C-alpha cells in the first residue's frame, strides 16, 4: 500500500513506521474497534493510525476557536463541534477527528450512535509540525470531496496566522490569509466573525516550531 501524501511525518513522529504488514480493516471493523478503544485513532483506506496528543498551545487555540464559534453562533441554526465528534469521508474511506467543525444544518449521522457525522460546512484545523503536511495535503484532498464543505481553515500555533480556503463555483478553492493579532476571521458560509485576538487569547509565541 502506498502511504497517502503527508502521512510520512506523522508516522515517524508516533513511531508507526514498521516493517510488519498491518491488518486490513473494513470501515465497519475500524468503527467497532474505535468505539471501544481508550485512545482515538484515525482510519485511512483500511488502516488505523493512532493520534498523537496535542500541545497545550494547540489545545488553547482549539478551545478559543470552539468557544468563539459557540458564542457567535448561539442564536443561529449553526452548531460548532469539538474534536470528540468523528467525521466520515466516504469518498476517501477516511474517519478522522477535526479540531473544530461547524454544522450549518441538521447533522447527518452515520448511525443511531450519533458519534459520527458527514456534513460539516466548515472545518478548522490547528497546525502542528507533526500534522501540517497531512492537513495541507491528503486530509484537505479528502475534505474537498465532502459536498457540504464550504470553508477550510488552517490556524498556525507558532505565529498569529490563519489561512481560510473557500469553495467557489466550479469546485475552485480561494485562499485568504490573515497575519498578525489585528483583524478578524470572516466565515462566509456561516454568520461568523472571530477576532484574531480571541483566537490567540493567552497564546504565547516562542518562535519555535511545535514538536
C-alpha positions as a Markdown table, in Angstrom:
| # | Residue | x | y | z |
|---|---|---|---|---|
| 1 | Unk | 0.0 | 0.0 | 0.0 |
| 2 | Unk | 1.3 | 3.5 | -0.9 |
| 3 | Unk | 1.1 | 5.9 | 2.0 |
| 4 | Unk | -1.1 | 9.0 | 1.5 |
| 5 | Unk | 0.8 | 12.2 | 0.9 |
| 6 | Unk | 1.7 | 14.0 | 4.2 |
| 7 | Unk | 1.5 | 10.9 | 6.4 |
| 8 | Unk | 5.3 | 10.3 | 6.5 |
| 9 | Unk | 5.9 | 12.9 | 9.2 |
| 10 | Unk | 3.0 | 11.6 | 11.3 |
| 11 | Unk | 4.1 | 8.0 | 11.1 |
| 12 | Unk | 7.7 | 8.9 | 12.0 |
| 13 | Unk | 6.6 | 11.1 | 14.9 |
| 14 | Unk | 4.5 | 8.5 | 16.6 |
| 15 | Unk | 6.7 | 5.6 | 15.6 |
| 16 | Unk | 4.3 | 3.8 | 13.3 |
| 17 | Unk | 6.9 | 3.0 | 10.7 |
| 18 | Unk | 7.0 | -0.8 | 10.9 |
| 19 | Unk | 8.3 | -3.5 | 8.6 |
| 20 | Unk | 5.5 | -5.8 | 9.7 |
| 21 | Unk | 2.4 | -5.8 | 7.5 |
| 22 | Unk | -0.7 | -4.3 | 9.0 |
| 23 | Unk | -4.1 | -6.0 | 9.0 |
| 24 | Unk | -6.6 | -4.5 | 6.6 |
| 25 | Unk | -9.8 | -3.4 | 8.3 |
| 26 | Unk | -13.2 | -2.6 | 6.8 |
| 27 | Unk | -14.7 | 0.7 | 7.9 |
| 28 | Unk | -17.2 | -1.3 | 10.0 |
| 29 | Unk | -14.4 | -3.2 | 11.7 |
| 30 | Unk | -12.5 | 0.0 | 12.4 |
| 31 | Unk | -15.6 | 1.7 | 13.9 |
| 32 | Unk | -16.3 | -1.3 | 16.2 |
| 33 | Unk | -12.7 | -1.2 | 17.5 |
| 34 | Unk | -12.6 | 2.6 | 17.8 |
| 35 | Unk | -15.8 | 2.8 | 19.8 |
| 36 | Unk | -14.4 | 0.5 | 22.5 |
| 37 | Unk | -10.8 | 2.0 | 22.4 |
| 38 | Unk | -9.3 | 4.1 | 25.2 |
| 39 | Unk | -7.4 | 6.3 | 22.8 |
| 40 | Unk | -8.5 | 7.8 | 19.4 |
| 41 | Unk | -7.3 | 6.5 | 16.1 |
| 42 | Unk | -7.8 | 7.8 | 12.6 |
| 43 | Unk | -8.7 | 5.5 | 9.6 |
| 44 | Unk | -7.4 | 5.7 | 6.1 |
| 45 | Unk | -8.1 | 3.1 | 3.3 |
| 46 | Unk | -8.2 | 0.1 | 5.6 |
| 47 | Unk | -5.6 | 1.1 | 8.2 |
| 48 | Unk | -5.9 | 2.6 | 11.7 |
| 49 | Unk | -3.4 | 5.2 | 12.8 |
| 50 | Unk | -3.0 | 6.3 | 16.4 |
| 51 | Unk | -3.4 | 10.0 | 17.1 |
| 52 | Unk | -0.6 | 11.8 | 18.9 |
| 53 | Unk | -1.6 | 14.2 | 21.7 |
| 54 | Unk | -1.6 | 17.9 | 21.1 |
| 55 | Unk | 0.4 | 20.5 | 22.9 |
| 56 | Unk | -1.0 | 22.9 | 25.5 |
| 57 | Unk | -0.7 | 25.7 | 22.9 |
| 58 | Unk | -2.7 | 23.6 | 20.4 |
| 59 | Unk | -5.3 | 23.0 | 23.0 |
| 60 | Unk | -5.7 | 26.7 | 23.9 |
| 61 | Unk | -6.2 | 27.7 | 20.3 |
| 62 | Unk | -8.7 | 24.9 | 19.7 |
| 63 | Unk | -10.7 | 25.8 | 22.8 |
| 64 | Unk | -10.6 | 29.5 | 21.8 |
| 65 | Unk | -12.0 | 28.7 | 18.4 |
| 66 | Unk | -14.8 | 26.5 | 19.7 |
| 67 | Unk | -15.7 | 29.0 | 22.4 |
| 68 | Unk | -15.9 | 31.9 | 20.0 |
| 69 | Unk | -17.9 | 29.9 | 17.5 |
| 70 | Unk | -20.3 | 28.8 | 20.2 |
| 71 | Unk | -20.8 | 32.4 | 21.3 |
| 72 | Unk | -21.2 | 33.9 | 17.9 |
| 73 | Unk | -23.5 | 31.1 | 16.5 |
| 74 | Unk | -25.7 | 30.5 | 19.6 |
| 75 | Unk | -28.7 | 32.4 | 18.1 |
| 76 | Unk | -28.3 | 30.8 | 14.6 |
| 77 | Unk | -29.1 | 27.3 | 13.3 |
| 78 | Unk | -25.4 | 26.5 | 13.0 |
| 79 | Unk | -23.6 | 24.5 | 15.6 |
| 80 | Unk | -19.8 | 24.1 | 16.4 |
| 81 | Unk | -18.4 | 20.6 | 17.3 |
| 82 | Unk | -15.2 | 19.7 | 19.0 |
| 83 | Unk | -12.6 | 17.0 | 18.4 |
| 84 | Unk | -14.5 | 14.2 | 20.0 |
| 85 | Unk | -17.0 | 14.2 | 17.2 |
| 86 | Unk | -15.9 | 11.8 | 14.4 |
| 87 | Unk | -16.0 | 12.7 | 10.7 |
| 88 | Unk | -16.6 | 10.1 | 8.0 |
| 89 | Unk | -15.3 | 11.0 | 4.5 |
| 90 | Unk | -16.9 | 8.2 | 2.4 |
| 91 | Unk | -15.2 | 9.1 | -0.9 |
| 92 | Unk | -11.7 | 8.6 | 0.6 |
| 93 | Unk | -12.5 | 5.8 | 3.1 |
| 94 | Unk | -11.5 | 8.1 | 5.9 |
| 95 | Unk | -12.5 | 8.5 | 9.5 |
| 96 | Unk | -10.9 | 11.5 | 11.3 |
| 97 | Unk | -11.4 | 13.9 | 14.2 |
| 98 | Unk | -11.1 | 17.6 | 13.1 |
| 99 | Unk | -10.1 | 20.1 | 15.7 |
| 100 | Unk | -13.3 | 22.0 | 15.2 |
| 101 | Unk | -16.3 | 21.7 | 12.8 |
| 102 | Unk | -19.3 | 23.8 | 12.1 |
| 103 | Unk | -22.6 | 22.1 | 11.1 |
| 104 | Unk | -24.9 | 24.5 | 9.3 |
| 105 | Unk | -27.9 | 22.3 | 9.2 |
| 106 | Unk | -29.3 | 19.1 | 10.7 |
| 107 | Unk | -26.3 | 16.8 | 11.4 |
| 108 | Unk | -26.1 | 13.7 | 9.1 |
| 109 | Unk | -25.2 | 10.9 | 11.5 |
| 110 | Unk | -23.6 | 7.7 | 10.4 |
| 111 | Unk | -25.9 | 5.6 | 12.6 |
| 112 | Unk | -28.0 | 5.7 | 15.7 |
| 113 | Unk | -24.9 | 6.1 | 17.9 |
| 114 | Unk | -24.7 | 9.8 | 16.8 |
| 115 | Unk | -20.9 | 10.0 | 17.3 |
| 116 | Unk | -20.0 | 10.4 | 13.6 |
| 117 | Unk | -21.1 | 13.0 | 11.1 |
| 118 | Unk | -20.6 | 13.5 | 7.4 |
| 119 | Unk | -21.8 | 17.0 | 6.6 |
| 120 | Unk | -19.7 | 19.9 | 8.1 |
| 121 | Unk | -20.0 | 23.3 | 6.4 |
| 122 | Unk | -16.7 | 24.4 | 7.9 |
| 123 | Unk | -13.6 | 22.5 | 9.2 |
| 124 | Unk | -10.9 | 24.2 | 11.3 |
| 125 | Unk | -7.5 | 22.5 | 12.0 |
| 126 | Unk | -4.8 | 23.8 | 14.3 |
| 127 | Unk | -1.5 | 23.2 | 12.6 |
| 128 | Unk | 1.5 | 21.5 | 14.2 |
| 129 | Unk | 4.8 | 20.3 | 12.9 |
| 130 | Unk | 3.8 | 16.6 | 13.1 |
| 131 | Unk | 0.5 | 17.1 | 11.1 |
| 132 | Unk | 0.9 | 20.2 | 8.9 |
| 133 | Unk | 1.8 | 18.3 | 5.8 |
| 134 | Unk | -1.1 | 16.0 | 6.2 |
| 135 | Unk | -3.6 | 18.8 | 7.0 |
| 136 | Unk | -2.5 | 20.7 | 3.8 |
| 137 | Unk | -2.2 | 17.6 | 1.6 |
| 138 | Unk | -4.1 | 14.3 | 1.8 |
| 139 | Unk | -6.5 | 15.4 | 4.5 |
| 140 | Unk | -7.6 | 18.5 | 2.6 |
| 141 | Unk | -7.9 | 16.5 | -0.5 |
| 142 | Unk | -10.2 | 14.2 | 1.3 |
| 143 | Unk | -12.2 | 17.0 | 2.9 |
| 144 | Unk | -12.8 | 18.6 | -0.6 |
| 145 | Unk | -14.8 | 15.5 | -1.6 |
| 146 | Unk | -17.4 | 16.4 | 1.1 |
| 147 | Unk | -20.3 | 18.1 | -0.8 |
| 148 | Unk | -21.3 | 20.0 | 2.3 |
| 149 | Unk | -17.9 | 21.6 | 3.0 |
| 150 | Unk | -17.7 | 25.3 | 2.1 |
| 151 | Unk | -14.7 | 26.5 | 4.0 |
| 152 | Unk | -11.5 | 25.0 | 5.4 |
| 153 | Unk | -9.4 | 27.0 | 7.9 |
| 154 | Unk | -5.8 | 26.3 | 9.0 |
| 155 | Unk | -4.7 | 28.0 | 12.2 |
| 156 | Unk | -0.9 | 28.3 | 13.0 |
| 157 | Unk | 0.2 | 28.0 | 16.6 |
| 158 | Unk | 3.8 | 29.4 | 16.4 |
| 159 | Unk | 2.6 | 32.8 | 15.0 |
| 160 | Unk | -0.7 | 34.7 | 14.5 |
| 161 | Unk | -1.6 | 33.4 | 11.1 |
| 162 | Unk | -4.8 | 31.9 | 9.7 |
| 163 | Unk | -5.5 | 30.6 | 6.2 |
| 164 | Unk | -9.1 | 30.3 | 5.0 |
| 165 | Unk | -9.9 | 28.2 | 1.9 |
| 166 | Unk | -13.4 | 29.0 | 0.5 |
| 167 | Unk | -15.2 | 26.8 | -2.1 |
| 168 | Unk | -16.2 | 28.7 | -5.2 |
| 169 | Unk | -18.2 | 27.8 | -8.3 |
| 170 | Unk | -16.7 | 25.1 | -10.4 |
| 171 | Unk | -15.3 | 23.5 | -7.2 |
| 172 | Unk | -12.4 | 26.0 | -7.1 |
| 173 | Unk | -10.9 | 27.0 | -3.7 |
| 174 | Unk | -9.8 | 30.5 | -3.0 |
| 175 | Unk | -7.2 | 31.3 | -0.3 |
| 176 | Unk | -7.4 | 34.2 | 2.1 |
| 177 | Unk | -4.6 | 34.7 | 4.6 |
| 178 | Unk | -4.6 | 36.7 | 7.8 |
| 179 | Unk | -1.5 | 37.6 | 9.7 |
| 180 | Unk | -1.0 | 39.5 | 13.0 |
| 181 | Unk | -3.2 | 39.9 | 16.0 |
| 182 | Unk | -5.3 | 42.6 | 14.4 |
| 183 | Unk | -8.2 | 41.9 | 12.1 |
| 184 | Unk | -10.8 | 39.1 | 12.2 |
| 185 | Unk | -11.5 | 35.8 | 10.6 |
| 186 | Unk | -14.6 | 36.2 | 8.5 |
| 187 | Unk | -16.5 | 33.0 | 7.6 |
| 188 | Unk | -18.8 | 33.3 | 4.6 |
| 189 | Unk | -20.8 | 30.0 | 4.8 |
| 190 | Unk | -22.0 | 30.7 | 8.3 |
| 191 | Unk | -22.6 | 34.1 | 10.0 |
| 192 | Unk | -19.4 | 34.4 | 11.9 |
| 193 | Unk | -16.7 | 37.0 | 12.6 |
| 194 | Unk | -13.9 | 36.0 | 15.0 |
| 195 | Unk | -11.2 | 38.5 | 16.1 |
| 196 | Unk | -7.7 | 37.2 | 15.7 |
| 197 | Unk | -7.0 | 38.4 | 19.3 |
| 198 | Unk | -9.7 | 36.0 | 20.6 |
| 199 | Unk | -8.3 | 33.1 | 18.5 |
| 200 | Unk | -4.9 | 33.7 | 20.1 |
| 201 | Unk | -6.0 | 34.7 | 23.6 |
| 202 | Unk | -3.4 | 33.6 | 26.2 |
| 203 | Unk | -1.2 | 32.1 | 23.5 |
| 204 | Unk | 2.5 | 32.9 | 23.8 |
| 205 | Unk | 4.6 | 32.6 | 20.7 |
| 206 | Unk | 8.1 | 31.1 | 21.2 |
| 207 | Unk | 9.2 | 31.4 | 17.6 |
| 208 | Unk | 9.9 | 27.7 | 17.7 |
| 209 | Unk | 8.0 | 25.0 | 15.7 |
| 210 | Unk | 5.8 | 22.6 | 17.6 |
| 211 | Unk | 7.5 | 19.3 | 18.4 |
